[in-house]
Amino acid sequence: MSQDIQNYISDFDQLKNDDWFAKNRQSALNLFKDTGFPSSRLENWKYTDVRPIKKKSFSNVTEADVSVIADEINAIRFDGLDCIEVVFINGVFSKEHSSLEELDNGLVVENMLDALANDKDLLAKHLTKYADDKISPFTALNTAFIQNGTFINVSANTVIEKPINILYLSKESNSALATHPRNLIVMGENSEATVIESYIGLDDANYFTNAVTEVSLSTNAILKHYKIQQESLNAYHIGNLNVMQGKDSKLESHSISLGGALVRNDIHGQLAAEGAEIIMNGLYMTGDKQHVDNHTRVDHLKPRTLSTENYRGVLNGKSRAVFNGKVIVHKDAQKIEAHQNNANLLLSDDAEIDTKPELEIYADDVKCTHGATVGQLDQNMLFYLRSRAIDEETARSLLTYAFADALISNISFAPIRNRLERLVIGQLPDAALIREFTNE
């Protein structure tokens, strides 16, 4: 057995695994042992080499071994946002920094470890039912280490006004850490909620985040889901979002990737009943030698379902990005609509994008479109700005910001939209001057 797998087996042997979920963990670990880490010889991993993760001896965290002061938490919170907050420090739930008191009637928010003890029947019905361990070894590895994470249950006919912010904060510790957050969101009929997943790394910490989120949307349920990835530039991030949608349900997924040395985001939506709708927006900004891979898949399983996808990338330095968006229209899924677009802006001659939008259609009464563009800044627009006495570097930054903001401006939730605009501006040259132009 290779050393990279043995490392995780040794960690698993130290894991407390004596609850009703024990057999599931063991089965997932056995699957991971059989498959190992994915190779770039596999079509699904053709453009992403995970050997940097494989070669590093990351250790699973069982107890928080770092201290975080209030100022560090406050610095990464949303300004003035009244929210329900679940905080994890180096993968471990922090009750001290979380705010879970006085939850609305019809709402449960708790650490996954507590949910495994308190909500066995509901978890047995939903946990591991939408994220398939057989599709990704990383998902199998996550299932083997299910301990910390967030369980959210919104009862039928319940509208949660406050957003739920799940904050995963990673900080340098004595060893290279591996964390495996597992989130489960179950929404009853006619329910509505907003959930934010924030992954933030402090300093230049070196660690590995392997996150999986499962979502079940019942009839008429509405979920707005935001994922903001700001990992350390020395960190690795594998993220997986899996959604099962019922009749007339709606999911808005906004995936933002700004950090990480090597990042993979997988999103899989299953439109399993008529009237289900999924909207997927994504923005990735890369520089230096960053690598960000976005894989999306939408299964139109029933008639009269709708999917809309819009991903944008800004690449600089010697960075590389991957976009693979697949839409599958299954047999008899008539009168569906599926629209997909991927646009990329290359700011450097050394930056590279591999984009592959795909359609598989097994029905004949459908409306489907897809497309991808790769380009550089518009020279005519640069000339226009230069003619207005704006120097070239600032003009380039303004056009880059406008390209990214075309997607950010679609976000209806103002606190997130405002933060993302500030984050994008902060990554551009002449940030202070750009803020004057944009009134940020």
N, C-alpha and C positions, 0 to 999 in steps of 0.2 A: 504494500500500500504506500502511495506516495506521501512524502512528508507534509505537503500542503493540506491534504485531507486528514492526515493523522493529527494535525494540530487542532482541528475542530472536533475530532472524536475525543481527544483528551479533554477539551473544554466541556463537551457534552457529558462525559462521565462524572464531572463535578457539578453538574446541573441538578437542582432539586426536581425530580421527575416522578412524583408519587401521587399525582392527582388523576382525575378521570380522563385527562387528555394525554396521559403518558404513552399509550400505544400509538397515538397519532404522531407524537414527536419521534418515537423510535422508528416508525415506518418512514417518516420523511428523512431521517438521518441515513437509513439504509439506502434510500433512493439516491441521496447525494453521494454516498460512498460508491454506488454502482456507476453513476454517471460522471462524477467529478466536475471540475469547472468546464464551461463551454469553450470550444476551440473555434478559432476563426475559420476553420474548415467547414463549419456549419453555416448554412446559408443565412440563418437568422443572426449570426454573429460575424458575418463576413468582414465587416469593416471595423469591428471593435475587438481589440486584443486585450484580454483580461489578465494576461500574465503578470502585470505589475501587482495585481491583487493576489494572484495565486502564489507568487514568490515570497510575499511578505508574511511573516508569522504574526497575524493579528490574533488577539485573545479576546474571547467573549467576556463581557463585563457582568459580574453578579452583584457588585456593590459599588456605589459611587466612591471614587478615590480621589476626588478633587473638591475643593471648596469654591463656591461662587458667591460673590458679594452682591448685594441688592443693586448696586450701581451698574454692574455688568448686565444683569437681567433687564433693568429699566432702559438701558441704552439700546436694546434691540426690540423692545416692545413697540407696538403701534402708538403713536402719540395721541393721547386723549381718547383712546378707544375703550369704551365700556364693553367688556367681553368676558365670556367664560374662558378660563385659561388653564391648560394642563401643561406642566413644565417637566421636562426630562433633562437631566444633566449627565452627560456621557452615557446615555441610554437608560438611566435609572430614574424612576418617578420621584419627583421632589414635591412632597406635600407642602413643604414650607413655602415654596415659591408659586404654587398653584392656587387658583381661586375657584373652588368647587362648592362653596357654601350657597345656600338658598337658591338651588336650581328650580326652574319652573316645574310646575306639575306636568307630568307626561314626558319628562326628560331625565335620562340617566347618562351621566358622564363619569367614567371611572377608569383607573388603571387596569390593564388587561389581566394582571395577576389577581386583582380583586374580583374582576368579572368572572374569571374561571371558577372562583369559589362561590360567588353570589348568584350568578345568572347561568347556571349550567344548562338548563333546558333550551334557552334562547341561543346560547353559543353553540350548542350541539347541532342546532338547526342551521346555523349560518356560517360559523367559523370553518375555513378551508373549503367552502362549497363553491366559491367563485374564482379563487386563485388556484390554478392547477399546478401542483408540485411537479408534475411530469413534464410540463412545458419548459420550465426554467429551473436549473439546478440552484440558482440563487433563491427562488421561492421555496424550494425544498429545504434549503439551509435555514431560511427564516422560520419555517414551520417547526423545524427541529428545536429552535431556540425560543419559541414563543413564551415570553414571560412578561416583558414590559411592552407597553403600547397603550392605545386608547380605545375604549369601547363606548360607543354613542348609540343610544336607543331613543328614538323620537316616536312617541305613541301616536296612534291614529288621531286625526283631526286636531293636531297640535302644531302651532306656528311658533317657532323659537325666534324671538326678535333679536336677541344678542348673538353675535357671531361666536363660534367656538374656536379658539386659537390653540392649536397643539404645537408647542414649541420644543424642538429637539436641539439642545445646545451642546456642542462638543468642544472640549478644551484639552490642551496638552496634559498628559499624565505620565506616570512612570513607565508605562508600556504602550505598545501600539494597540489601540482598542478596536474591537469589532462590535458593533451594536446591530440588533435585529428588531427594530420597532415593528409591531404588528397592530394595525388599526382595523377596527370593524365598525361600520356605520349601518345601522338598521333603521329604516324609516317606514312608519306605518302609512295607511291610506290617508290622503289629504293632508299630509304633514309637510312642513317646510323648514329648512335650516340653512345656515351658512357655516362652512367648516374651512378653517385655514390650517394647512400643515406648513410649518416653517422649520427648515433645517439650516442651522447657522453654526459655523465654526469660528472660534476665536483664534487670533494670532496665526501661526503657521502650523497648527497641529496636524499631525499625521495619524489618520484613522480610517476606518472603513465603515460606512453606513449601508445597511442592507434592509431596506424598508418595504413593507407590503401593506397595502390598504384594500380592504374588501367593502363593497357597498351593495346594499339591497334596497331598491326603491319599489314600494308598493304602489297601487293604483293612485294616480294623481299626486304622488309625492314629488316635491321639488327640492333639489339640492344644488347649492352653489358651492363648488369645491375649488379652493385655491391651494396650489403648492408652490412655495417659494424656496428655491434651493440656493443657499449662499454658503456652501461648505468652504472650508479652508482650501487654498490652492494646492495644498499637499495632501488632500483627502480624496477618497474614492467613494462614489455614491451610486448605488444601484437601487432604483425605485420602481415599484410596480403598483398600478391602480387597476382594480378589476371591478366592474359594475354590472349588476343584473337589474334590468328595468322592467317594471310592470306596465300595465295599461295606462296610457296618457301621462306617464311620469316624465320628468324633465331633469336632465343633468347639465349643468354648466361646469366645464373643467377648464381651469386656467393654470397652465404649467409654465413656471418661470425658472430658467436655469442661468445663474450668473457665476457660480463658483465651481470648485472641484477640479482636480487634475484629470480624472477620468470619471465620466458620468454616463449612466444609461437610464433612460426613463421609458417604461413600458406602460401603455394605457390600453385596456381592452374593455370595450363597451358591448354588451349584449342586449339588443332591443328585442325583448322576448314577448311583447304583446303590442297590439295595435295602438297607434297614437303615441308611442314612446318617442322621445326626442333627446338627442345628445348634441351638445355644442362643445367643441374642443378648440381652445385657443392656446398657443404656445409661443414663447419668446426665449431664445437662447443667445447669449452674448459671450464670445470666447476670445481669448488673447493668449499671447505667449505660446505654450505648447499644450494648451487645454484640449481635451477631447470630449465632446458631448454627442450622445447618440439618443435620438428620439424614435421609438417604435410605437406606432399606434395601430389599433385594429378595431373595426366596428363590424359586428355581425348583425345584419338586418334579418331577423329570424321570422318576422311576421309582417303582414301587409300594413301599409299606411304608417310607416315609421320614417323618421327624418334624422339625418346626421349632417352637421356642418362643421368643417374643420379648417382652421387657418393658423398656420405656423410660420414664424418669421425668425431668421437668424442673422446675426451680425458677427462676422468673423474677422479677426485681426491677428497679427503676428504669424506664428507658424502653427496656429490652431487648426483643428479639424472637427467637422460636425457631420452627423449622419441623420437623415430623415427617411424613415420608411413608413409610409402610411398605407394601410390596406383596408379596403372596404369590401365585404363579402355580402352579396345579395343572395340569400338562400332561395331554394325552389319554393314557388308559390308566394313569395314575399312581394306581391304586386303593389303597384302604386306607391312605391317608396321614393324618397328623394335623398340623394347623397351628394354632397359638394365638398371638395377637398382642394386646398391650395397651400403651396409651400413656396415662400419667397426668401431669397438669401442675398445679403449684401457683403461682398468681399472687400475689405479695406486694405488688404495686403496681397502682394503677388504670391506669397508663400502659404496663405490660408487655403483650405480645401474643404469642399462640401460634396458629399455623396447623397443625392436625393433620389428617391424611388417611390413615387405615388403609384398605387396599384388598385385595380378594380377587378373583382370576380363576380360576374352576374349570371345567375341561373334562373332569372325571371324575365319576362319580355315587356312588361308595362311599368317602366321605371324611368326616373329622371336622374342621371348621374353625370357629374363633371369632375375632372381632376386636372391639376396642372402644377408645374414647378418652374421657377425662374431663378437664375443666378446672374448677378451683375455687379457693377461697380457704381460709384456715385455719378449722377447725371452731370456731365460737363457743362451743359447749358445752364443748369441751375447753379452750379459753382460760379460760372461767369456772371450770372445775374447778381448773386450775393457779393461777389468781388467788386462789381460795378457800383455797389451801394457802400463802398468803403469798408467792407468787412474783410479782414485778412483771411488768407486761404485756410489756415488750420481751424479757425473759428467757423468758417463757412462749411468745412467738411464735418465738423462736429454738429452743427445745426442740422445739416441734411441727414446725418446718421441718427440724430435724436428724432427727427420727423419720421424716419422710416420705422423706428421701433415704436414710437408713440401712436402710430396708426393702429397698432394692436392694443397697446395699453389703454388708449382712450375708449376702447369697447368695454372696459371693466366698469361696471356700474357702481361697485362698492368703493366710495371715495377714499377711505383711509388706505386701502391697498393700492388704488390707482396713484394716489399722491406719493406713497412711499416708493413705488416702482419708478415713477418719474424721477424722483430724487436719486435713486440708485443708478439708473441709466445715465443720468447727467454726470454723476460722480465718477463714472468710468471713462468719461470723455475728456480730451484736452480742453483747457480753458473752461473748466466746469463753472467757475464763478461768473464768467462772462455769459455763459449759456444760460445760467439761472436768471440773469438780468433780462435777456431776450425773451425768456419763456415765463417770467414772473414767478419762478419757483423759489 
